[in-house]
Amino acid sequence: MKSKTVRLLASMLAVVMIAALLMSSVLAHAENSVTVTKAPELAALVKMGKNNGNPGPISITQGKMVTRAGRSQDIYLVTFSGTELVLNQSTEVITDLLSGFNLNNPYYLNAVKVIRENIKAGSNLVLAGTSLGGMVAQQVAANPLIKREYQVLNTVGFGSPLLSQGFREGTVQRLGDWADPVPYLSINTFTAPIRSLFGLNRESSRYKLPIQAHINSYICDDPWGKYDATGTLNGGTRLVLDLDSRVFYPSPFFDLSVFRK
């Protein structure tokens, strides 16, 4: 009888220990997740790609998109940071010009490659970028391979000009400070002026100098806090992201992998 009692107590203790381990795992995971409810929070995540060229301007994070009505779906958030003058990444002024004219460029081609090599086909994508990164995001959303292999749900550009290279999949939202001239610096300001001007969500921030507005405005809750995680005014959609899954990728000028084969 005593032996049975000891075994029962041991079994109960084992169950309690396993439950505690599982709970600690859940809590640890919860500590490494973030819920993005507002556009400035998304812009801050994008800005982390400005890391002095190491590891790089492109990031992929797994998560869920949850609508105001509670509808949830798995997504991958892919972010592209803006112009950064570093020697080992294709985020310089030449790439700005190429992207602004809807031309192929290393940043755009690297972005497509990174997505196809690291995200399973058929997945849902949310793309976001600042300045140059927002232009690249629009190019990616229009890429035939990306449209065929993935579902691009949303593309968000902060301080980014309009690009209209082909049909872009999903919803595109561009946010532009009134003092920021960069959202007009693409060929489409002349070829598609109505879309370029009236397709831009414009707000005034406390920054009045153009460079300050371009660099600092989009991470400010005032005025951008009324836009949700997809860049939609009073939209109510949020992103629940697993930060443990976040990986940054480089965007070199040349693909050197061919020399390593």
N, C-alpha and C positions, 0 to 999 in steps of 0.2 A: 504493500500500500504506500509506504514511504517512498519507494523507488518511483512509482507512478506519479506521485505528487511532485517529486523533484523534476522528473521529465516534463511534466505539465508546466511547472514554473519556468523551466529552461526554455520551453517552446514559446511561452508568453513573452519572456524577456527578449528572445530572438526577434519576435514579431515587432515588439516595441522598438528595438534597435533599428530594424530595417525601415520601419515607418519614419523614424527620426532621420535616418540617412536620406530617404526619399524627400522628406520635407525640407531638409537643409539644401538639397540639390535644387528644389523648386525655388526656394528663397534666394539662393545664389544666382539662379538664372534670372529671377525677377530684378535683382540688383543690377544686372548687366543689360537690361532692356530700357528703352526710352519710348515714350509716347509723344509723337509730334502732332500737335493740334493746330499750330499756327505757322504761317509762311516764314516769319523770322527765324523760327526754330529750324526749319528746313534749310534756310539760307546759311545758318551757322554751321550745319553739318556739311553743306557743300564747301564752305570756306576752309574746312579742315584739309582739303586737298592742296591748299597752298602750304606745302611743308618743305620748302627750299629744295624741291626736287627729289626728296627721299622720304617715302618710297615712290610717290607719284601722284598725279592729279585726278586719277579715276578711282572711284570706290564702288564696291558692291556690298549691300547689306540685305539680309533676309528679313522678312517681316510680314505683317498683315495690313491690309487697308480696311478700315472700318467706317462705314457711312453713318450719317446721323441716325438713320433708321435701324442701325445695328447689323446691317449686312456686312459680312466679313469675307475676304478672299486673300489667299497667299500672294505675296508680291516680292519682287526684288527691287530695291531702290538703287539706282545707278546714278552717281553724281559726277559732275565734271566741273572742276574749279576753273577760275578765269586766268587771265594773262599773268604770267610770272616769268621774269627774265632770269632763268637758270640755264646752265650749259647742257644739262643732261635730259631736258624735257622739251617737247615741241609745243611750248605754251607761250611762244614769243610773238612779236609783232607781225612777222611774215605769215604765221598761221592765222592771225586775226584777219589779215587782208584776204588770204585764200578762202577762209570760211565766209567772210563777209560777201564775197563774190560767188558763193555757192559752189566753190571748187573743192576737189579732193585735197586733203591735207593730212599730215601724219597723225594729228590728234584725232581726227574723225575716223581714219582707217584703224588706228590702234583701239579706239573705243569699240568699234564693231567687232574686232578680233577678240578683245577681252570678254565681251558679252558672250560671243559664240563659244569661246573656250571654257568659260566658267559658269555659265547658267544653262540649265537643261532646257532643251527646245520645248516649246509649248507653255513656258512660264509667263506670268504676267509681269510687266515691267512698268516702273514709274521712273521717269528720267528727270533730272534737275541739274541746272547749271547756272553759274553766274558769269555775266559778260561773255567772253569767248566761250566759256563752258556751256552757256545757254544756247549759243549758235550751234555748237557741236551736238548738243542734245537734240536740237531740231533736225540736224542732218541725219542723226542716227534714227530718229523717228520716221524719216522718209526713206531710209535705206531698204531696198527690195528684199535683201536676205533677212533683215531684222523683222520686217513686216510679215514675211512668209513663215518664219520660225518662232515668232513670239507674239504676244498680245501687248502692245504698248497702250497702257490705259491713260496715262497722263504725262505731259511734258511741261515743266515749269522753268521759266527763264527769269533771272533777276538781273535787271539792267542789261538786257540782251536785245540786239536788233532782230527784226523779223527775217526769217529765211523761208523761202517757198520752193525749195528744191523737191519737186515731186509731191505726191500726196502723202501727208504726214498722218500716221495712224494715231488715234486717240485724241484727247482734248489737249490743246495747247493754251497755256496761260503765261502771258508776259507781264511782269511788274516793272514799272519804271518811275523813278522819282522825277518830278517836274524839273528839278535842277540838273538832272543827269542827261547829257546829250548822247551818251553811248547807244541807247536803244534805237537811235535813228541812223547809226553809222553802218549801213549795209546798202547794197545795190537795190534792195527792194523798197527803200524809201522813195526811189525814183520809178521803179517798174511796177510797184504795187502800193502807191501812196495811201490809199484809203485803208487797206488792211494794216499797213505799217503804223499809221497814226491812230486809227480808231480801234485797232486790235490790242492796244496797249492799256493796261490798267495803271492809271497815273494817280499819284498821291504826292502831297507836299510834306517833307520832313523838316527837322530843325536845321538841316544842312543846306546852306545856300550856295556854297562854292561847288562847281561841277565835280571836281575830283573827290571832294569830301562826300558829296551825295552818292557818287558811284561806288565808293569804297565802303561807306559806313551805313548808308540808309537802310539797306534791306534786312539787316539783323535787328532793327529797332521795332519794338512792339507798337510804337506810335510813329507812323500810321499803319503799318502793315499787319498788326495783330488781328485786324478784322478779316484777313484772308486766311483760309484754312490751309491744310497741309498739301493741297493740290493747287494752291494759288487762286482758289475760287472765293469771291467776295461773299462772306457770310455763308460759306458752304457747309461746314460742320463735319467734313471728312477728316479722319485722323489716321496716322501711320503708327503702328506698334512695331518697333524695330528691335531685333536681337543684335546688340552691339558686339557680342562675342563672335558673330559671323562676319563682321565687317572686315574687308580686306581692301587695301589700296594697291593700285597697279600703276606702273610707269607708262609714259607715252614718249618713247624715244623718237628721235628724228629718223633713224634708220632701223629696220628690223635686222638685228645682228644674229638672230637665232639660226639663220641659214648657215652661218659659219661654224656653229657648234654641232651640226649634225654629222 
